[in-house]
Amino acid sequence: MKHLLIILVVTGAATALVLNNRSSQIEVTTTFNSRGERDKEHDPASSGKKIWHFGPEELLGYGIPDHRLWLTQIRDLIEDKTYRHHNLAHANANIESMSTAFNHWLSKGSAPEAVVFYFKTLTEAPAERFAPFINKPIPDLIRLWNADISRMKKLASLAEKHDIKLIWVALPIDLAVEDSRFQDVVRTYNLDPSAYERDRPTRMLTSTCERNKYRVINTEPYFQKARKQHGTMFQDDQESAWTEVGHALVGELITKVLDGLPAEDL
């Protein structure tokens, strides 16, 4: 049985995280700022060339050392070093909370050159996690999705008003990538696997963006490809947390897009 000990001191100090798996022990040092973001202390509203990154807990990199984080990959790989990249991700972030945060920082100071929104479709309760994958209309999900589409349109209008480049990134959840986890839930809840389309959530997001001519990156095919090459893409102790391979993949993919290179080369 795994034991997880987290000792957290904010305001730029180090976080000691120890994973104890019977005879083995792994110690990882990470850094969070005073706002709970996986980044050094910074002011997103300060002047200068900058790119804001908003997203869910995957971007916090639980169990991943600072030098292996997706954002570190971007800072190291991107050709244009004049941009400052701000990690504004938070646990349980969704389009509504990201929209609120985006408006907040815009009201505080100068606008960024670009903003990247990382998004996944996921309900909370274990049995309900399959709802977004069902291949037939579900009224409650349609209502929630339509509300998100409305928020996306408002964000796009706001970005256009401030001449900000807007990029959407569709993130898969573990059930869409890891075959074993999908089959475990099918058995646990006695579900019919033929009733589910595992790429449906990211497909809905990408098709919505394409219809509205938004720039969108669907990371799910890249996760699927990397899983076949490297094994699991999600940590065992936390289903939504990526492995170091996952962080490297996202970092390189976003770097290519920001540098204007074709993502298909990855």
C-alpha positions as CSV (number, residue, x, y, z in Angstrom):
1,M,0.0,0.0,0.0
2,K,1.3,3.4,-0.9
3,H,1.7,6.2,1.6
4,L,1.8,9.8,0.6
5,L,3.3,12.6,2.8
6,I,3.1,16.2,1.6
7,I,4.7,19.0,3.5
8,L,3.8,22.3,1.8
9,V,5.2,25.8,2.5
10,V,3.9,28.4,0.1
11,T,5.3,31.7,-1.0
12,G,8.0,30.3,-3.3
13,A,9.4,27.8,-0.8
14,A,10.1,24.2,-1.6
15,T,7.5,21.4,-1.1
16,A,8.8,18.1,0.2
17,L,6.8,15.2,-1.2
18,V,7.6,11.7,-0.2
19,L,6.1,8.6,-1.8
20,N,6.7,5.5,0.3
21,N,5.9,2.2,-1.5
22,R,6.8,-0.5,1.0
23,S,10.6,-0.9,0.5
24,S,11.1,1.9,-1.9
25,Q,11.0,5.6,-1.2
26,I,11.0,8.5,-3.7
27,E,11.6,12.1,-2.6
28,V,10.5,14.9,-4.9
29,T,11.0,18.6,-4.4
30,T,8.4,20.9,-6.0
31,T,7.6,24.6,-5.8
32,F,4.3,26.4,-5.4
33,N,3.7,30.1,-5.0
34,S,1.5,32.0,-2.5
35,R,-1.5,31.6,-4.8
36,G,-1.2,27.8,-4.8
37,E,0.1,27.8,-8.4
38,R,2.9,25.4,-9.5
39,D,5.3,28.3,-10.3
40,K,7.6,30.8,-8.8
41,E,6.2,34.1,-7.4
42,H,5.2,36.4,-10.3
43,D,2.7,39.0,-11.2
44,P,0.7,37.9,-14.2
45,A,-0.6,41.5,-14.6
46,S,2.9,43.0,-15.0
47,S,4.0,44.6,-18.2
48,G,6.1,42.8,-20.8
49,K,5.6,40.0,-23.2
50,K,3.9,37.1,-21.5
51,I,1.7,34.0,-22.1
52,W,-0.9,32.9,-19.5
53,H,-1.6,29.2,-19.1
54,F,-4.9,28.3,-17.4
55,G,-5.9,24.7,-16.6
56,P,-6.9,21.9,-14.2
57,E,-4.8,19.9,-11.7
58,E,-2.9,18.0,-14.3
59,L,-0.8,21.2,-14.8
60,L,0.2,21.2,-11.1
61,G,2.3,18.1,-11.7
62,Y,1.8,16.2,-8.4
63,G,4.9,14.0,-7.8
64,I,6.8,15.6,-10.7
65,P,10.0,17.6,-9.9
66,D,10.3,21.2,-11.0
67,H,12.8,20.5,-13.8
68,R,10.4,17.8,-15.3
69,L,7.2,19.9,-15.3
70,W,5.5,20.7,-18.6
71,L,6.1,24.4,-18.2
72,T,9.8,23.9,-17.6
73,Q,9.9,22.0,-20.9
74,I,8.3,25.0,-22.6
75,R,10.6,27.5,-21.1
76,D,13.6,25.4,-22.0
77,L,12.6,24.4,-25.6
78,I,10.8,27.5,-27.0
79,E,12.9,29.6,-29.3
80,D,11.5,33.0,-28.3
81,K,12.9,33.5,-24.8
82,T,11.4,37.0,-24.4
83,Y,8.1,35.6,-23.3
84,R,7.4,34.9,-19.7
85,H,5.1,31.9,-19.2
86,H,2.8,32.0,-16.1
87,N,1.3,28.8,-14.8
88,L,-2.2,29.9,-13.6
89,A,-3.6,26.4,-13.2
90,H,-5.6,25.3,-10.1
91,A,-7.2,22.1,-8.9
92,N,-10.7,21.5,-10.1
93,A,-10.5,24.3,-12.7
94,N,-13.2,24.3,-15.4
95,I,-14.2,26.8,-18.1
96,E,-16.2,28.8,-15.6
97,S,-13.4,29.3,-13.1
98,M,-10.8,29.8,-15.8
99,S,-13.0,32.5,-17.3
100,T,-13.3,34.2,-13.9
101,A,-9.5,34.1,-13.5
102,F,-8.9,35.4,-17.0
103,N,-11.2,38.4,-16.4
104,H,-9.6,39.0,-13.0
105,W,-6.0,39.2,-14.4
106,L,-7.1,41.3,-17.3
107,S,-8.6,43.9,-14.9
108,K,-5.3,44.1,-13.0
109,G,-2.9,45.2,-15.7
110,S,-1.5,44.7,-19.2
111,A,-2.8,41.9,-21.4
112,P,-0.7,38.9,-22.5
113,E,0.3,38.2,-26.0
114,A,-1.4,34.8,-25.8
115,V,-3.5,32.7,-23.4
116,V,-3.7,29.0,-23.4
117,F,-6.7,27.2,-21.9
118,Y,-6.3,23.5,-21.0
119,F,-9.7,21.8,-20.7
120,K,-11.1,18.4,-20.1
121,T,-14.7,17.1,-19.8
122,L,-15.2,15.3,-16.5
123,T,-18.0,14.8,-13.9
124,E,-17.1,14.2,-10.3
125,A,-18.8,11.0,-9.0
126,P,-17.0,7.7,-10.1
127,A,-20.1,6.2,-11.8
128,E,-20.9,9.5,-13.4
129,R,-17.4,9.8,-14.9
130,F,-18.7,7.7,-17.8
131,A,-21.6,10.0,-18.6
132,P,-19.6,12.3,-21.0
133,F,-18.6,9.2,-23.0
134,I,-22.1,7.8,-23.6
135,N,-22.9,7.8,-27.4
136,K,-26.4,9.2,-27.1
137,P,-27.8,12.6,-26.0
138,I,-28.1,13.2,-22.2
139,P,-30.2,16.4,-21.4
140,D,-28.2,17.4,-18.3
141,L,-24.9,17.1,-20.1
142,I,-26.2,19.0,-23.1
143,R,-27.3,21.8,-20.8
144,L,-23.9,21.9,-19.1
145,W,-22.0,21.7,-22.4
146,N,-24.1,24.5,-23.9
147,A,-23.2,26.7,-20.9
148,D,-19.5,26.0,-21.5
149,I,-19.8,26.8,-25.2
150,S,-21.4,30.2,-24.2
151,R,-18.4,30.8,-21.9
152,M,-16.0,29.9,-24.6
153,K,-17.5,32.3,-26.9
154,K,-17.3,35.1,-24.3
155,L,-13.7,34.3,-23.7
156,A,-13.0,34.4,-27.4
157,S,-14.6,37.8,-27.8
158,L,-12.7,39.1,-24.8
159,A,-9.4,37.8,-26.2
160,E,-10.2,39.4,-29.6
161,K,-11.1,42.7,-28.0
162,H,-7.6,42.8,-26.3
163,D,-5.8,41.4,-29.4
164,I,-4.8,38.2,-27.5
165,K,-3.9,35.0,-29.3
166,L,-6.3,32.3,-27.9
167,I,-5.4,28.6,-27.9
168,W,-7.6,25.8,-26.5
169,V,-6.0,22.5,-25.5
170,A,-8.2,19.4,-25.1
171,L,-6.9,17.1,-22.4
172,P,-7.9,13.4,-22.1
173,I,-8.8,11.9,-18.7
174,D,-7.2,8.6,-17.7
175,L,-10.2,6.5,-18.8
176,A,-9.8,7.7,-22.4
177,V,-6.2,6.6,-22.6
178,E,-5.6,3.7,-20.2
179,D,-7.3,0.5,-21.4
180,S,-6.9,-1.2,-18.0
181,R,-8.7,1.5,-16.1
182,F,-11.5,1.6,-18.6
183,Q,-12.0,-2.1,-18.3
184,D,-11.8,-1.9,-14.4
185,V,-14.7,0.6,-14.3
186,V,-16.7,-1.4,-16.8
187,R,-16.4,-4.5,-14.6
188,T,-17.0,-2.5,-11.4
189,Y,-20.2,-0.9,-12.5
190,N,-21.4,-3.7,-14.9
191,L,-21.5,-1.4,-17.9
192,D,-21.9,-2.1,-21.6
193,P,-18.6,-0.9,-23.2
194,S,-20.3,-0.6,-26.6
195,A,-22.4,2.3,-25.3
196,Y,-19.4,4.5,-24.8
197,E,-17.1,6.4,-27.1
198,R,-13.8,7.1,-25.3
199,D,-12.8,10.0,-27.5
200,R,-16.2,11.7,-27.3
201,P,-15.3,14.4,-24.7
202,T,-12.2,15.7,-26.5
203,R,-14.0,15.3,-29.9
204,M,-16.8,17.5,-28.7
205,L,-14.4,20.2,-27.6
206,T,-12.3,20.1,-30.8
207,S,-15.4,20.1,-33.1
208,T,-16.9,23.1,-31.2
209,C,-13.6,25.0,-31.6
210,E,-13.4,24.1,-35.2
211,R,-16.9,25.3,-35.9
212,N,-16.2,28.6,-34.3
213,K,-12.7,28.8,-35.9
214,Y,-10.8,28.7,-32.6
215,R,-7.3,27.4,-32.5
216,V,-7.4,24.0,-30.7
217,I,-5.0,21.2,-29.9
218,N,-6.3,17.8,-29.2
219,T,-3.7,16.0,-27.1
220,E,-5.5,12.7,-26.8
221,P,-4.0,11.1,-30.0
222,Y,-0.5,12.1,-28.8
223,F,-1.2,10.5,-25.3
224,Q,-2.5,7.3,-27.1
225,K,0.7,7.2,-29.2
226,A,3.0,7.8,-26.3
227,R,1.2,5.2,-24.1
228,K,1.9,2.5,-26.8
229,Q,5.6,3.5,-26.8
230,H,6.2,4.2,-23.1
231,G,3.4,2.5,-21.1
232,T,1.1,4.2,-18.7
233,M,0.7,8.0,-19.0
234,F,-1.0,8.6,-15.7
235,Q,0.5,8.0,-12.2
236,D,-0.8,5.1,-10.2
237,D,-1.4,7.1,-7.0
238,Q,-3.5,9.8,-8.6
239,E,-5.6,9.1,-11.6
240,S,-5.5,12.6,-13.1
241,A,-1.7,13.2,-12.5
242,W,0.5,12.7,-15.5
243,T,3.8,10.8,-15.5
244,E,7.0,12.6,-16.5
245,V,6.4,11.3,-20.0
246,G,3.0,13.0,-20.1
247,H,4.6,16.3,-18.9
248,A,7.3,16.1,-21.6
249,L,4.7,15.3,-24.3
250,V,2.5,18.3,-23.4
251,G,5.5,20.6,-23.0
252,E,6.9,19.7,-26.4
253,L,3.5,19.8,-28.1
254,I,2.7,23.3,-26.8
255,T,6.2,24.5,-27.6
256,K,5.8,23.5,-31.2
257,V,2.5,25.3,-31.5
258,L,3.7,28.5,-29.9
259,D,6.8,28.4,-32.1
260,G,4.6,28.0,-35.1
261,L,5.7,24.5,-36.0
262,P,3.3,21.7,-37.0
263,A,2.3,19.6,-34.0
264,E,2.1,16.5,-36.2
265,D,5.9,16.4,-36.2
266,L,5.8,15.3,-32.5
